[in-house]
Amino acid sequence: ETQNHILCLAVVRENGADLVLFDATGVPRSFTYSGDAGKLCFSTHGADAVDDLLTPCFDEDGNHGAPDEGCFCGVDTPHLHAHLHDPKTCEDDMKRNAQGESDVQYLAQLTLHPKHDSEQQELLVNMAVSAQLPKQCNSEEVLRHMNQHGLSHGSIHQRRMHKIQHGDHEDFLVHNETTGDLTLEHPCDSCGDNDVHGQFMLVGKRRLQDSNTQLHFFKVAPTPFHILDHLSCLFDMNTDRVMAARP
């Protein structure tokens, strides 16, 4: 819980049609879109009072469940709404559709349903090792570059959110509450710090008044992960301190 609200995370899978939604207690649930997904967008584009309408999958405590009232779309079981990504209007999370189509019907044109219970049996969410989410031992490199710039770990708020099965090892989703970034990190036994195994892009935010919950949507970055690119986002090169995701 952060600043009097509950933060939940949703991570869009590599296929673009599935996502894993972690509720307030950290329990994951997989949702999927069964149609020809193309590229989904979960942004509200600045539309007012639509967040709860697009997200009928939480109870009043921010846990998996269904709201007391049914959804306007007629589906009574838990689900999520999204729309097809339009490169002209969906690049900015807060940008309204150029044609003014920021109403709920436009934003809710697609529906993602929970996967069947038989497909929800994973104890840990599994993410494959890839160029975007590599298995790298890079914590010493992070520390070396910090030292070269005369930098040290800052005191920016961050926290481990959820444990992930990443290939043959376990990692954690780590949320930087100052920058809003989400990274995949692995505790390195050899050096006592964290290896960074990838970074996710923020692609949408919803604030659910019914459950005082904020839901942040992330997806795996489309380009291969390089630790120096990650460091450039963390370091404030105009000062002599580091914008680090880890204290």
Contacts in CASP RR format, 6 or more apart in sequence:
PFRMAT RR
TARGET T0000
AUTHOR 0000-0000-0000
METHOD contacts of the structure
MODEL  1
ETQNHILCLAVVRENGADLVLFDATGVPRSFTYSGDAGKLCFSTHGADAV
DDLLTPCFDEDGNHGAPDEGCFCGVDTPHLHAHLHDPKTCEDDMKRNAQG
ESDVQYLAQLTLHPKHDSEQQELLVNMAVSAQLPKQCNSEEVLRHMNQHG
LSHGSIHQRRMHKIQHGDHEDFLVHNETTGDLTLEHPCDSCGDNDVHGQF
MLVGKRRLQDSNTQLHFFKVAPTPFHILDHLSCLFDMNTDRVMAARP
1 7 0 8 1.000
1 24 0 8 1.000
2 177 0 8 1.000
2 214 0 8 1.000
4 212 0 8 1.000
5 207 0 8 1.000
5 212 0 8 1.000
5 213 0 8 1.000
5 214 0 8 1.000
6 24 0 8 1.000
6 62 0 8 1.000
6 211 0 8 1.000
6 212 0 8 1.000
6 213 0 8 1.000
6 214 0 8 1.000
7 175 0 8 1.000
7 213 0 8 1.000
7 214 0 8 1.000
7 216 0 8 1.000
8 21 0 8 1.000
8 22 0 8 1.000
8 23 0 8 1.000
8 24 0 8 1.000
8 26 0 8 1.000
8 58 0 8 1.000
8 62 0 8 1.000
8 213 0 8 1.000
8 214 0 8 1.000
8 215 0 8 1.000
8 216 0 8 1.000
9 21 0 8 1.000
9 22 0 8 1.000
9 161 0 8 1.000
9 162 0 8 1.000
9 173 0 8 1.000
9 175 0 8 1.000
9 182 0 8 1.000
9 215 0 8 1.000
9 216 0 8 1.000
9 218 0 8 1.000
10 19 0 8 1.000
10 20 0 8 1.000
10 21 0 8 1.000
10 22 0 8 1.000
10 42 0 8 1.000
10 80 0 8 1.000
10 215 0 8 1.000
10 216 0 8 1.000
10 217 0 8 1.000
10 218 0 8 1.000
11 19 0 8 1.000
11 20 0 8 1.000
11 125 0 8 1.000
11 173 0 8 1.000
11 200 0 8 1.000
11 217 0 8 1.000
11 218 0 8 1.000
11 219 0 8 1.000
11 220 0 8 1.000
12 18 0 8 1.000
12 19 0 8 1.000
12 40 0 8 1.000
12 42 0 8 1.000
12 203 0 8 1.000
12 217 0 8 1.000
12 218 0 8 1.000
12 219 0 8 1.000
12 220 0 8 1.000
13 19 0 8 1.000
13 20 0 8 1.000
14 128 0 8 1.000
14 130 0 8 1.000
14 220 0 8 1.000
15 37 0 8 1.000
16 37 0 8 1.000
16 38 0 8 1.000
16 39 0 8 1.000
16 40 0 8 1.000
16 219 0 8 1.000
17 32 0 8 1.000
17 33 0 8 1.000
17 34 0 8 1.000
17 35 0 8 1.000
17 37 0 8 1.000
17 38 0 8 1.000
17 40 0 8 1.000
18 30 0 8 1.000
18 31 0 8 1.000
18 32 0 8 1.000
18 33 0 8 1.000
18 115 0 8 1.000
19 30 0 8 1.000
19 31 0 8 1.000
19 32 0 8 1.000
19 80 0 8 1.000
19 112 0 8 1.000
19 217 0 8 1.000
20 28 0 8 1.000
20 29 0 8 1.000
20 30 0 8 1.000
20 31 0 8 1.000
20 125 0 8 1.000
21 28 0 8 1.000
21 29 0 8 1.000
21 30 0 8 1.000
21 31 0 8 1.000
21 57 0 8 1.000
21 64 0 8 1.000
21 80 0 8 1.000
21 215 0 8 1.000
22 28 0 8 1.000
22 161 0 8 1.000
22 162 0 8 1.000
23 29 0 8 1.000
23 58 0 8 1.000
23 62 0 8 1.000
23 63 0 8 1.000
23 64 0 8 1.000
24 58 0 8 1.000
24 61 0 8 1.000
24 62 0 8 1.000
24 63 0 8 1.000
24 211 0 8 1.000
24 213 0 8 1.000
25 63 0 8 1.000
26 161 0 8 1.000
26 162 0 8 1.000
27 63 0 8 1.000
27 64 0 8 1.000
28 122 0 8 1.000
28 125 0 8 1.000
28 162 0 8 1.000
29 57 0 8 1.000
29 64 0 8 1.000
29 114 0 8 1.000
29 120 0 8 1.000
30 114 0 8 1.000
30 115 0 8 1.000
30 119 0 8 1.000
30 120 0 8 1.000
31 57 0 8 1.000
31 79 0 8 1.000
31 80 0 8 1.000
31 112 0 8 1.000
31 113 0 8 1.000
31 114 0 8 1.000
31 115 0 8 1.000
32 112 0 8 1.000
32 113 0 8 1.000
32 115 0 8 1.000
33 40 0 8 1.000
33 82 0 8 1.000
33 110 0 8 1.000
33 111 0 8 1.000
33 112 0 8 1.000
34 113 0 8 1.000
37 110 0 8 1.000
38 84 0 8 1.000
38 85 0 8 1.000
39 84 0 8 1.000
39 85 0 8 1.000
40 82 0 8 1.000
40 83 0 8 1.000
40 84 0 8 1.000
40 85 0 8 1.000
40 110 0 8 1.000
40 112 0 8 1.000
41 82 0 8 1.000
41 83 0 8 1.000
41 84 0 8 1.000
41 85 0 8 1.000
41 86 0 8 1.000
41 90 0 8 1.000
41 203 0 8 1.000
42 80 0 8 1.000
42 82 0 8 1.000
42 203 0 8 1.000
42 204 0 8 1.000
42 206 0 8 1.000
42 217 0 8 1.000
43 90 0 8 1.000
43 93 0 8 1.000
43 94 0 8 1.000
43 203 0 8 1.000
43 204 0 8 1.000
43 205 0 8 1.000
43 217 0 8 1.000
44 50 0 8 1.000
44 51 0 8 1.000
44 54 0 8 1.000
44 102 0 8 1.000
44 107 0 8 1.000
44 204 0 8 1.000
44 205 0 8 1.000
44 206 0 8 1.000
45 89 0 8 1.000
45 90 0 8 1.000
45 92 0 8 1.000
45 93 0 8 1.000
45 94 0 8 1.000
45 95 0 8 1.000
45 96 0 8 1.000
45 97 0 8 1.000
45 102 0 8 1.000
45 107 0 8 1.000
46 94 0 8 1.000
46 95 0 8 1.000
46 96 0 8 1.000
46 102 0 8 1.000
47 96 0 8 1.000
47 102 0 8 1.000
47 103 0 8 1.000
47 104 0 8 1.000
47 107 0 8 1.000
50 103 0 8 1.000
50 104 0 8 1.000
50 107 0 8 1.000
51 206 0 8 1.000
51 207 0 8 1.000
51 208 0 8 1.000
51 209 0 8 1.000
51 215 0 8 1.000
52 67 0 8 1.000
52 208 0 8 1.000
52 209 0 8 1.000
52 210 0 8 1.000
53 71 0 8 1.000
53 72 0 8 1.000
53 81 0 8 1.000
53 104 0 8 1.000
53 108 0 8 1.000
54 80 0 8 1.000
54 81 0 8 1.000
54 82 0 8 1.000
54 104 0 8 1.000
54 107 0 8 1.000
54 108 0 8 1.000
54 206 0 8 1.000
55 80 0 8 1.000
55 81 0 8 1.000
55 206 0 8 1.000
55 208 0 8 1.000
55 215 0 8 1.000
56 66 0 8 1.000
56 67 0 8 1.000
56 70 0 8 1.000
56 71 0 8 1.000
56 75 0 8 1.000
56 78 0 8 1.000
56 79 0 8 1.000
56 80 0 8 1.000
56 81 0 8 1.000
57 64 0 8 1.000
57 65 0 8 1.000
57 66 0 8 1.000
57 78 0 8 1.000
57 79 0 8 1.000
57 80 0 8 1.000
57 114 0 8 1.000
58 64 0 8 1.000
58 65 0 8 1.000
58 67 0 8 1.000
58 208 0 8 1.000
58 210 0 8 1.000
58 211 0 8 1.000
58 213 0 8 1.000
59 65 0 8 1.000
59 66 0 8 1.000
59 67 0 8 1.000
59 211 0 8 1.000
60 67 0 8 1.000
60 68 0 8 1.000
60 210 0 8 1.000
60 211 0 8 1.000
61 211 0 8 1.000
62 208 0 8 1.000
62 211 0 8 1.000
62 212 0 8 1.000
62 213 0 8 1.000
64 78 0 8 1.000
65 78 0 8 1.000
66 76 0 8 1.000
66 77 0 8 1.000
66 78 0 8 1.000
67 210 0 8 1.000
70 76 0 8 1.000
71 79 0 8 1.000
72 104 0 8 1.000
72 108 0 8 1.000
73 81 0 8 1.000
73 108 0 8 1.000
73 111 0 8 1.000
75 111 0 8 1.000
77 113 0 8 1.000
77 114 0 8 1.000
78 114 0 8 1.000
79 111 0 8 1.000
79 112 0 8 1.000
79 113 0 8 1.000
79 114 0 8 1.000
80 111 0 8 1.000
80 112 0 8 1.000
81 107 0 8 1.000
81 108 0 8 1.000
81 109 0 8 1.000
81 110 0 8 1.000
81 111 0 8 1.000
81 112 0 8 1.000
82 107 0 8 1.000
82 108 0 8 1.000
82 109 0 8 1.000
82 110 0 8 1.000
82 111 0 8 1.000
82 112 0 8 1.000
83 106 0 8 1.000
83 107 0 8 1.000
83 108 0 8 1.000
83 109 0 8 1.000
83 110 0 8 1.000
84 109 0 8 1.000
84 110 0 8 1.000
86 97 0 8 1.000
88 98 0 8 1.000
89 95 0 8 1.000
89 96 0 8 1.000
89 97 0 8 1.000
89 98 0 8 1.000
93 202 0 8 1.000
93 203 0 8 1.000
93 204 0 8 1.000
93 205 0 8 1.000
96 102 0 8 1.000
97 106 0 8 1.000
114 120 0 8 1.000
122 165 0 8 1.000
124 163 0 8 1.000
124 164 0 8 1.000
124 165 0 8 1.000
124 170 0 8 1.000
125 162 0 8 1.000
125 164 0 8 1.000
125 165 0 8 1.000
126 164 0 8 1.000
126 165 0 8 1.000
126 166 0 8 1.000
126 167 0 8 1.000
127 133 0 8 1.000
127 164 0 8 1.000
127 165 0 8 1.000
127 166 0 8 1.000
127 167 0 8 1.000
127 171 0 8 1.000
127 184 0 8 1.000
128 167 0 8 1.000
129 135 0 8 1.000
129 166 0 8 1.000
129 167 0 8 1.000
130 220 0 8 1.000
131 224 0 8 1.000
131 225 0 8 1.000
132 198 0 8 1.000
132 220 0 8 1.000
132 221 0 8 1.000
132 222 0 8 1.000
132 223 0 8 1.000
132 224 0 8 1.000
132 225 0 8 1.000
133 166 0 8 1.000
133 184 0 8 1.000
133 197 0 8 1.000
133 198 0 8 1.000
133 220 0 8 1.000
133 225 0 8 1.000
134 197 0 8 1.000
134 198 0 8 1.000
134 224 0 8 1.000
134 225 0 8 1.000
135 166 0 8 1.000
135 167 0 8 1.000
135 169 0 8 1.000
135 197 0 8 1.000
136 195 0 8 1.000
136 196 0 8 1.000
136 197 0 8 1.000
136 227 0 8 1.000
137 188 0 8 1.000
137 190 0 8 1.000
137 195 0 8 1.000
138 195 0 8 1.000
138 196 0 8 1.000
138 227 0 8 1.000
139 188 0 8 1.000
139 191 0 8 1.000
139 192 0 8 1.000
139 193 0 8 1.000
139 194 0 8 1.000
139 195 0 8 1.000
139 196 0 8 1.000
140 191 0 8 1.000
140 193 0 8 1.000
141 227 0 8 1.000
142 193 0 8 1.000
142 196 0 8 1.000
142 227 0 8 1.000
142 231 0 8 1.000
143 191 0 8 1.000
143 193 0 8 1.000
145 228 0 8 1.000
145 231 0 8 1.000
146 152 0 8 1.000
146 153 0 8 1.000
146 235 0 8 1.000
146 242 0 8 1.000
146 244 0 8 1.000
149 235 0 8 1.000
149 237 0 8 1.000
149 242 0 8 1.000
150 240 0 8 1.000
151 235 0 8 1.000
151 240 0 8 1.000
151 241 0 8 1.000
151 242 0 8 1.000
151 244 0 8 1.000
152 241 0 8 1.000
152 242 0 8 1.000
153 242 0 8 1.000
153 244 0 8 1.000
153 246 0 8 1.000
153 247 0 8 1.000
154 241 0 8 1.000
154 242 0 8 1.000
154 243 0 8 1.000
154 244 0 8 1.000
154 247 0 8 1.000
155 247 0 8 1.000
156 176 0 8 1.000
156 177 0 8 1.000
156 178 0 8 1.000
156 179 0 8 1.000
156 243 0 8 1.000
156 244 0 8 1.000
156 245 0 8 1.000
156 247 0 8 1.000
157 176 0 8 1.000
157 177 0 8 1.000
157 178 0 8 1.000
158 174 0 8 1.000
158 175 0 8 1.000
158 176 0 8 1.000
158 177 0 8 1.000
158 178 0 8 1.000
158 245 0 8 1.000
158 246 0 8 1.000
158 247 0 8 1.000
159 174 0 8 1.000
159 175 0 8 1.000
159 177 0 8 1.000
160 172 0 8 1.000
160 173 0 8 1.000
160 174 0 8 1.000
160 185 0 8 1.000
161 172 0 8 1.000
161 173 0 8 1.000
161 174 0 8 1.000
161 175 0 8 1.000
161 182 0 8 1.000
162 172 0 8 1.000
162 173 0 8 1.000
163 170 0 8 1.000
163 171 0 8 1.000
163 172 0 8 1.000
164 170 0 8 1.000
164 171 0 8 1.000
164 172 0 8 1.000
164 173 0 8 1.000
164 184 0 8 1.000
166 184 0 8 1.000
166 186 0 8 1.000
166 197 0 8 1.000
169 186 0 8 1.000
170 186 0 8 1.000
171 184 0 8 1.000
171 185 0 8 1.000
171 186 0 8 1.000
171 197 0 8 1.000
172 184 0 8 1.000
172 185 0 8 1.000
172 186 0 8 1.000
172 187 0 8 1.000
173 182 0 8 1.000
173 183 0 8 1.000
173 184 0 8 1.000
174 182 0 8 1.000
174 183 0 8 1.000
174 184 0 8 1.000
174 185 0 8 1.000
174 194 0 8 1.000
174 245 0 8 1.000
174 246 0 8 1.000
175 181 0 8 1.000
175 182 0 8 1.000
176 182 0 8 1.000
176 183 0 8 1.000
176 245 0 8 1.000
178 243 0 8 1.000
179 233 0 8 1.000
179 234 0 8 1.000
179 243 0 8 1.000
179 245 0 8 1.000
180 202 0 8 1.000
180 216 0 8 1.000
181 199 0 8 1.000
181 200 0 8 1.000
181 202 0 8 1.000
181 233 0 8 1.000
181 234 0 8 1.000
181 245 0 8 1.000
182 199 0 8 1.000
182 200 0 8 1.000
182 202 0 8 1.000
182 216 0 8 1.000
182 218 0 8 1.000
183 196 0 8 1.000
183 197 0 8 1.000
183 198 0 8 1.000
183 199 0 8 1.000
183 200 0 8 1.000
183 230 0 8 1.000
183 245 0 8 1.000
184 196 0 8 1.000
184 197 0 8 1.000
184 198 0 8 1.000
184 199 0 8 1.000
184 200 0 8 1.000
185 194 0 8 1.000
185 195 0 8 1.000
185 196 0 8 1.000
185 197 0 8 1.000
185 246 0 8 1.000
186 194 0 8 1.000
186 195 0 8 1.000
186 197 0 8 1.000
187 194 0 8 1.000
188 194 0 8 1.000
188 195 0 8 1.000
193 246 0 8 1.000
194 246 0 8 1.000
196 225 0 8 1.000
196 227 0 8 1.000
196 230 0 8 1.000
197 225 0 8 1.000
198 221 0 8 1.000
198 225 0 8 1.000
198 230 0 8 1.000
199 221 0 8 1.000
199 225 0 8 1.000
199 230 0 8 1.000
199 233 0 8 1.000
200 218 0 8 1.000
200 219 0 8 1.000
200 220 0 8 1.000
200 221 0 8 1.000
201 218 0 8 1.000
201 219 0 8 1.000
201 220 0 8 1.000
201 221 0 8 1.000
201 222 0 8 1.000
202 216 0 8 1.000
202 217 0 8 1.000
202 218 0 8 1.000
203 217 0 8 1.000
203 218 0 8 1.000
203 219 0 8 1.000
204 216 0 8 1.000
204 217 0 8 1.000
205 214 0 8 1.000
205 215 0 8 1.000
205 216 0 8 1.000
205 217 0 8 1.000
206 214 0 8 1.000
206 215 0 8 1.000
206 217 0 8 1.000
207 213 0 8 1.000
207 214 0 8 1.000
207 215 0 8 1.000
208 214 0 8 1.000
208 215 0 8 1.000
233 243 0 8 1.000
234 242 0 8 1.000
234 243 0 8 1.000
234 244 0 8 1.000
234 245 0 8 1.000
235 242 0 8 1.000
235 243 0 8 1.000
236 242 0 8 1.000
236 243 0 8 1.000
END
